[in-house]
């Protein structure tokens, strides 16, 4: 198995399941309603919905960097505001998250191992190569999975996450 195939598998596991650490993002979001997703049970913390959009924004940023763009997200792009909290808008957000993540997995799996040590577009730090970025997106998704699990527990203390 190639290194990029391994990295793509780790990205997939963090998002879709069969992860070593526990519940994946998709598993955590199963059954979450628009009302729960929009709730802010912890003062000054992001909602589940905001975290889902943030994860999608960074999956998209990594996709664009793979394509050669020197992407830096603005504050609004980093955590897109939730303006419509309807169930239909939540379904659209989840669909966008799934679609973006699926594209990311395919792009990483197809990325040549020979380019893993190449500098990521727009990055000047010596260590910021594609391998670092692909490993980092796994860490990013797992970090936010933990936040989503805690938010669910705060909203529904008797529910197993």
ChimeraX commands (.cxc) that place a marker at each C-alpha (Angstrom):
marker #1 position 0.00,0.00,0.00 radius 0.5
marker #1 position 1.36,3.43,-0.90 radius 0.5
marker #1 position 1.92,6.09,1.74 radius 0.5
marker #1 position -0.74,8.34,0.23 radius 0.5
marker #1 position -3.21,5.42,0.30 radius 0.5
marker #1 position -2.42,5.01,4.02 radius 0.5
marker #1 position -2.91,8.73,4.63 radius 0.5
marker #1 position -6.20,8.70,2.69 radius 0.5
marker #1 position -7.34,5.74,4.80 radius 0.5
marker #1 position -6.54,7.62,8.02 radius 0.5
marker #1 position -8.47,10.65,6.78 radius 0.5
marker #1 position -11.39,8.36,5.87 radius 0.5
marker #1 position -11.36,6.62,9.26 radius 0.5
marker #1 position -11.36,9.90,11.19 radius 0.5
marker #1 position -14.42,11.01,9.25 radius 0.5
marker #1 position -16.37,7.88,8.33 radius 0.5
marker #1 position -15.56,5.30,10.97 radius 0.5
marker #1 position -13.57,2.26,11.91 radius 0.5
marker #1 position -11.17,4.61,13.68 radius 0.5
marker #1 position -8.89,3.47,16.47 radius 0.5
marker #1 position -9.80,6.36,18.79 radius 0.5
marker #1 position -13.59,5.88,18.85 radius 0.5
marker #1 position -16.51,7.50,17.07 radius 0.5
marker #1 position -15.78,9.26,13.81 radius 0.5
marker #1 position -17.24,12.61,12.80 radius 0.5
marker #1 position -19.94,10.96,10.69 radius 0.5
marker #1 position -20.86,8.59,13.51 radius 0.5
marker #1 position -21.08,11.52,15.92 radius 0.5
marker #1 position -23.27,13.51,13.53 radius 0.5
marker #1 position -25.72,10.64,12.95 radius 0.5
marker #1 position -29.10,11.62,14.34 radius 0.5
marker #1 position -28.07,15.18,15.18 radius 0.5
marker #1 position -31.00,17.47,14.40 radius 0.5
marker #1 position -30.76,21.01,13.08 radius 0.5
marker #1 position -31.85,22.26,16.50 radius 0.5
marker #1 position -29.10,20.31,18.27 radius 0.5
marker #1 position -26.52,21.28,15.64 radius 0.5
marker #1 position -27.30,25.00,16.05 radius 0.5
marker #1 position -27.36,24.96,19.87 radius 0.5
marker #1 position -24.58,26.58,21.88 radius 0.5
marker #1 position -24.57,24.85,25.26 radius 0.5
marker #1 position -21.08,26.10,26.14 radius 0.5
marker #1 position -20.55,29.85,26.35 radius 0.5
marker #1 position -18.15,31.17,23.68 radius 0.5
marker #1 position -17.81,27.73,22.06 radius 0.5
marker #1 position -18.74,26.88,18.50 radius 0.5
marker #1 position -21.87,24.90,17.76 radius 0.5
marker #1 position -21.84,21.47,16.16 radius 0.5
marker #1 position -23.06,23.12,12.96 radius 0.5
marker #1 position -20.22,25.66,13.00 radius 0.5
marker #1 position -17.73,22.86,13.57 radius 0.5
marker #1 position -19.15,20.84,10.67 radius 0.5
marker #1 position -18.80,23.84,8.34 radius 0.5
marker #1 position -15.28,24.49,9.67 radius 0.5
marker #1 position -14.24,20.89,8.97 radius 0.5
marker #1 position -15.64,21.15,5.44 radius 0.5
marker #1 position -13.83,24.48,4.93 radius 0.5
marker #1 position -10.47,22.92,5.80 radius 0.5
marker #1 position -11.11,19.78,3.77 radius 0.5
marker #1 position -11.79,22.11,0.84 radius 0.5
marker #1 position -8.67,24.19,1.59 radius 0.5
marker #1 position -6.49,21.07,1.52 radius 0.5
marker #1 position -8.16,19.99,-1.74 radius 0.5
marker #1 position -7.37,23.34,-3.31 radius 0.5
marker #1 position -3.77,23.19,-2.06 radius 0.5
marker #1 position -3.44,19.76,-3.67 radius 0.5
marker #1 position -4.55,21.49,-6.87 radius 0.5
marker #1 position -1.78,24.08,-6.50 radius 0.5
marker #1 position -3.64,27.02,-4.90 radius 0.5
marker #1 position -1.97,28.92,-2.06 radius 0.5
marker #1 position -5.07,28.92,0.14 radius 0.5
marker #1 position -5.37,30.89,3.37 radius 0.5
marker #1 position -8.84,31.07,4.88 radius 0.5
marker #1 position -10.33,34.32,6.12 radius 0.5
marker #1 position -11.99,34.31,9.55 radius 0.5
marker #1 position -15.40,34.04,7.88 radius 0.5
marker #1 position -14.24,31.17,5.65 radius 0.5
marker #1 position -12.60,29.42,8.61 radius 0.5
marker #1 position -15.84,29.36,10.61 radius 0.5
marker #1 position -18.65,30.16,8.17 radius 0.5
marker #1 position -21.63,31.75,9.92 radius 0.5
marker #1 position -24.83,29.73,10.23 radius 0.5
marker #1 position -27.59,32.00,8.97 radius 0.5
marker #1 position -30.32,29.47,8.25 radius 0.5
marker #1 position -30.93,26.90,11.01 radius 0.5
marker #1 position -33.70,24.99,9.24 radius 0.5
marker #1 position -33.60,21.20,8.92 radius 0.5
marker #1 position -33.15,21.60,5.13 radius 0.5
marker #1 position -30.10,23.84,5.67 radius 0.5
marker #1 position -28.62,21.29,8.09 radius 0.5
marker #1 position -29.11,18.52,5.51 radius 0.5
marker #1 position -27.36,20.71,2.90 radius 0.5
marker #1 position -24.48,21.36,5.32 radius 0.5
marker #1 position -24.07,17.63,5.99 radius 0.5
marker #1 position -24.23,16.87,2.28 radius 0.5
marker #1 position -21.55,19.47,1.55 radius 0.5
marker #1 position -19.38,18.06,4.34 radius 0.5
marker #1 position -19.75,14.50,2.98 radius 0.5
marker #1 position -19.08,15.58,-0.60 radius 0.5
marker #1 position -16.01,17.66,0.26 radius 0.5
marker #1 position -14.60,14.92,2.43 radius 0.5
marker #1 position -15.14,12.27,-0.24 radius 0.5
marker #1 position -13.30,14.43,-2.79 radius 0.5
marker #1 position -10.44,14.93,-0.32 radius 0.5
marker #1 position -10.01,11.19,0.25 radius 0.5
marker #1 position -9.90,10.54,-3.50 radius 0.5
marker #1 position -7.41,13.36,-4.08 radius 0.5
marker #1 position -5.06,12.20,-1.31 radius 0.5
marker #1 position -5.26,8.57,-2.47 radius 0.5
marker #1 position -4.35,9.67,-6.02 radius 0.5
marker #1 position -1.54,11.98,-4.85 radius 0.5
marker #1 position 1.90,10.65,-5.86 radius 0.5
marker #1 position 4.09,9.46,-2.99 radius 0.5
marker #1 position 7.01,11.12,-4.75 radius 0.5
marker #1 position 5.48,14.54,-3.98 radius 0.5
marker #1 position 4.82,14.04,-0.26 radius 0.5
marker #1 position 7.96,15.99,0.67 radius 0.5
marker #1 position 7.11,18.89,-1.66 radius 0.5
marker #1 position 6.26,22.19,-0.02 radius 0.5
marker #1 position 2.49,22.83,0.19 radius 0.5
marker #1 position 1.43,25.87,-1.89 radius 0.5
marker #1 position 1.67,29.18,-0.06 radius 0.5
marker #1 position 3.56,27.74,2.91 radius 0.5
marker #1 position 7.02,28.98,3.80 radius 0.5
marker #1 position 7.80,26.81,6.82 radius 0.5
marker #1 position 10.36,24.11,5.98 radius 0.5
marker #1 position 8.27,21.41,7.63 radius 0.5
marker #1 position 5.00,22.30,5.83 radius 0.5
marker #1 position 5.04,19.69,3.10 radius 0.5
marker #1 position 2.14,17.64,1.77 radius 0.5
marker #1 position 2.84,14.81,4.22 radius 0.5
marker #1 position 2.56,17.26,7.12 radius 0.5
marker #1 position -0.65,18.72,5.70 radius 0.5
marker #1 position -2.28,15.32,5.11 radius 0.5
marker #1 position -1.34,14.14,8.61 radius 0.5
marker #1 position -2.56,17.44,9.99 radius 0.5
marker #1 position -6.02,17.14,8.45 radius 0.5
marker #1 position -6.43,13.80,10.27 radius 0.5
marker #1 position -5.48,15.49,13.54 radius 0.5
marker #1 position -7.80,18.40,12.77 radius 0.5
marker #1 position -10.78,16.14,12.19 radius 0.5
marker #1 position -10.16,14.10,15.33 radius 0.5
marker #1 position -9.78,17.24,17.44 radius 0.5
marker #1 position -13.14,18.53,16.26 radius 0.5
marker #1 position -14.73,15.08,16.63 radius 0.5
marker #1 position -13.89,15.35,20.34 radius 0.5
marker #1 position -15.50,18.77,20.50 radius 0.5
marker #1 position -18.65,17.48,18.79 radius 0.5
marker #1 position -18.83,14.56,21.24 radius 0.5
marker #1 position -18.59,16.95,24.21 radius 0.5
marker #1 position -21.22,19.28,22.76 radius 0.5
marker #1 position -23.58,16.34,22.25 radius 0.5
marker #1 position -22.99,15.23,25.83 radius 0.5
marker #1 position -23.65,18.76,27.11 radius 0.5
marker #1 position -26.92,18.90,25.16 radius 0.5
marker #1 position -28.05,15.33,25.89 radius 0.5
marker #1 position -26.22,14.13,29.04 radius 0.5
marker #1 position -27.92,10.72,29.10 radius 0.5
marker #1 position -27.06,9.90,25.49 radius 0.5
marker #1 position -24.03,7.74,24.72 radius 0.5
marker #1 position -21.66,9.42,22.24 radius 0.5
marker link #1:1,2 radius 0.2
marker link #1:2,3 radius 0.2
marker link #1:3,4 radius 0.2
marker link #1:4,5 radius 0.2
marker link #1:5,6 radius 0.2
marker link #1:6,7 radius 0.2
marker link #1:7,8 radius 0.2
marker link #1:8,9 radius 0.2
marker link #1:9,10 radius 0.2
marker link #1:10,11 radius 0.2
marker link #1:11,12 radius 0.2
marker link #1:12,13 radius 0.2
marker link #1:13,14 radius 0.2
marker link #1:14,15 radius 0.2
marker link #1:15,16 radius 0.2
marker link #1:16,17 radius 0.2
marker link #1:17,18 radius 0.2
marker link #1:18,19 radius 0.2
marker link #1:19,20 radius 0.2
marker link #1:20,21 radius 0.2
marker link #1:21,22 radius 0.2
marker link #1:22,23 radius 0.2
marker link #1:23,24 radius 0.2
marker link #1:24,25 radius 0.2
marker link #1:25,26 radius 0.2
marker link #1:26,27 radius 0.2
marker link #1:27,28 radius 0.2
marker link #1:28,29 radius 0.2
marker link #1:29,30 radius 0.2
marker link #1:30,31 radius 0.2
marker link #1:31,32 radius 0.2
marker link #1:32,33 radius 0.2
marker link #1:33,34 radius 0.2
marker link #1:34,35 radius 0.2
marker link #1:35,36 radius 0.2
marker link #1:36,37 radius 0.2
marker link #1:37,38 radius 0.2
marker link #1:38,39 radius 0.2
marker link #1:39,40 radius 0.2
marker link #1:40,41 radius 0.2
marker link #1:41,42 radius 0.2
marker link #1:42,43 radius 0.2
marker link #1:43,44 radius 0.2
marker link #1:44,45 radius 0.2
marker link #1:45,46 radius 0.2
marker link #1:46,47 radius 0.2
marker link #1:47,48 radius 0.2
marker link #1:48,49 radius 0.2
marker link #1:49,50 radius 0.2
marker link #1:50,51 radius 0.2
marker link #1:51,52 radius 0.2
marker link #1:52,53 radius 0.2
marker link #1:53,54 radius 0.2
marker link #1:54,55 radius 0.2
marker link #1:55,56 radius 0.2
marker link #1:56,57 radius 0.2
marker link #1:57,58 radius 0.2
marker link #1:58,59 radius 0.2
marker link #1:59,60 radius 0.2
marker link #1:60,61 radius 0.2
marker link #1:61,62 radius 0.2
marker link #1:62,63 radius 0.2
marker link #1:63,64 radius 0.2
marker link #1:64,65 radius 0.2
marker link #1:65,66 radius 0.2
marker link #1:66,67 radius 0.2
marker link #1:67,68 radius 0.2
marker link #1:68,69 radius 0.2
marker link #1:69,70 radius 0.2
marker link #1:70,71 radius 0.2
marker link #1:71,72 radius 0.2
marker link #1:72,73 radius 0.2
marker link #1:73,74 radius 0.2
marker link #1:74,75 radius 0.2
marker link #1:75,76 radius 0.2
marker link #1:76,77 radius 0.2
marker link #1:77,78 radius 0.2
marker link #1:78,79 radius 0.2
marker link #1:79,80 radius 0.2
marker link #1:80,81 radius 0.2
marker link #1:81,82 radius 0.2
marker link #1:82,83 radius 0.2
marker link #1:83,84 radius 0.2
marker link #1:84,85 radius 0.2
marker link #1:85,86 radius 0.2
marker link #1:86,87 radius 0.2
marker link #1:87,88 radius 0.2
marker link #1:88,89 radius 0.2
marker link #1:89,90 radius 0.2
marker link #1:90,91 radius 0.2
marker link #1:91,92 radius 0.2
marker link #1:92,93 radius 0.2
marker link #1:93,94 radius 0.2
marker link #1:94,95 radius 0.2
marker link #1:95,96 radius 0.2
marker link #1:96,97 radius 0.2
marker link #1:97,98 radius 0.2
marker link #1:98,99 radius 0.2
marker link #1:99,100 radius 0.2
marker link #1:100,101 radius 0.2
marker link #1:101,102 radius 0.2
marker link #1:102,103 radius 0.2
marker link #1:103,104 radius 0.2
marker link #1:104,105 radius 0.2
marker link #1:105,106 radius 0.2
marker link #1:106,107 radius 0.2
marker link #1:107,108 radius 0.2
marker link #1:108,109 radius 0.2
marker link #1:109,110 radius 0.2
marker link #1:110,111 radius 0.2
marker link #1:111,112 radius 0.2
marker link #1:112,113 radius 0.2
marker link #1:113,114 radius 0.2
marker link #1:114,115 radius 0.2
marker link #1:115,116 radius 0.2
marker link #1:116,117 radius 0.2
marker link #1:117,118 radius 0.2
marker link #1:118,119 radius 0.2
marker link #1:119,120 radius 0.2
marker link #1:120,121 radius 0.2
marker link #1:121,122 radius 0.2
marker link #1:122,123 radius 0.2
marker link #1:123,124 radius 0.2
marker link #1:124,125 radius 0.2
marker link #1:125,126 radius 0.2
marker link #1:126,127 radius 0.2
marker link #1:127,128 radius 0.2
marker link #1:128,129 radius 0.2
marker link #1:129,130 radius 0.2
marker link #1:130,131 radius 0.2
marker link #1:131,132 radius 0.2
marker link #1:132,133 radius 0.2
marker link #1:133,134 radius 0.2
marker link #1:134,135 radius 0.2
marker link #1:135,136 radius 0.2
marker link #1:136,137 radius 0.2
marker link #1:137,138 radius 0.2
marker link #1:138,139 radius 0.2
marker link #1:139,140 radius 0.2
marker link #1:140,141 radius 0.2
marker link #1:141,142 radius 0.2
marker link #1:142,143 radius 0.2
marker link #1:143,144 radius 0.2
marker link #1:144,145 radius 0.2
marker link #1:145,146 radius 0.2
marker link #1:146,147 radius 0.2
marker link #1:147,148 radius 0.2
marker link #1:148,149 radius 0.2
marker link #1:149,150 radius 0.2
marker link #1:150,151 radius 0.2
marker link #1:151,152 radius 0.2
marker link #1:152,153 radius 0.2
marker link #1:153,154 radius 0.2
marker link #1:154,155 radius 0.2
marker link #1:155,156 radius 0.2
marker link #1:156,157 radius 0.2
marker link #1:157,158 radius 0.2
marker link #1:158,159 radius 0.2
marker link #1:159,160 radius 0.2
marker link #1:160,161 radius 0.2
view
